[in-house]
């Protein structure tokens, strides 16, 4: 690919580069959060956290006009060691991982009636993946939901969230990872072409906890996923991975925030996306905040976008804000580009036809992410989906 790239490393700051690594104009530490819908003004699209989102396509989720009609069906296929419950709003476990940071998330939190909670008891490792399949409320219907995955101390599990179907859906998802627990999550957005999904995902890690969180976005008319990772104690390690493929007319938006507020924690972010077709649009926002108390932090974020056809657009904005110089390392990189003609020429010069050469380039582009997905069935399904996307335009 021919790319433009922005890289920063923490060593520059330690060597006296001043504020080389300062973040955006508005400090991430000042993010407003509330459970109250009315605490948030109705966004008009000019606000920093909404400026890339096509507001008219939200179907009223942002202004309160989207009235719940229908529900999302939740089907579970879990290992015998895991416990799945349907609980009411009054359950004291709900809301512990994070507070809504925008009006849609607050609306979703105030509107759900029951929540699904998956728990893995302490010192337990599940014998297989735990699949939660969520099917949309149907064409013309709107639903709000809440889901929580919680691992107690020293537990270990793999969880797959599989989203499919039609309709409009807003939800909050909580991942509560106890001390020394290890959670692997794969969240697949494989919606029908008409679907709208806006999801705020809250990731809370305990002492020495490990969380690998992978978001895969393929379908939907508009999909906006916002993971926020926080550390409750030292030694936490979070890996945020993402793969997305936007077709003509699709809007796919991923907004990440990693809040390093305690010492000796790690975070690594890597998202890759491909786009094809007229008005295909992807947005990636990566915010990392290292607070003054978060000494010995080690963090890096990376976004790569591959534009396959004319008329597609990728926006990529990495932000890194550091309030202390006593860190292990920090940096970010962002790149967007088209096929490199030299790569194609090299492959074709060895007898590979252009169509197959293009496929090989895309496969290689996504390979690093796909190999990090620990569920073979999901990985094979995604490989097939990528092949189908490429066939759609004769790539």
Secondary structure, DSSP 4 states (H G I P E B T S, - for coil): ---EE--EEHHHHHTT-TTTT---SS-GGG----S-GGGSPPP-S-STTTTTS-GGGGTTTTTT----BS--EEEEE--TTEEEEEEETT-TTTT-S----SHHHHHHHHH-SEEEEEEE-TT-B-SS-EEEEEE---TT-EEEEEEEEEE-TT-EEEEEEEEESSSEEEEEEEEEE-TT-EEEEEEEE---TT-EEEEEEEEEE-TT-EEEEEEEE---SEEEEEEEEEESSTT-EEEEEEEEEE-TT-EEEEEEEEEE-SSS-EEEEEEEEEE-STT-EEEEEEEEEE-TT-TT-EEEEEEEEEE-STT-EEEEEEEEEES-S--SEEEEEEEEEE--HHHHHHHHTTT--HHHHHHHHHHHHHHHHHTT---HHHHHHHHHHHHHHHHHTT-
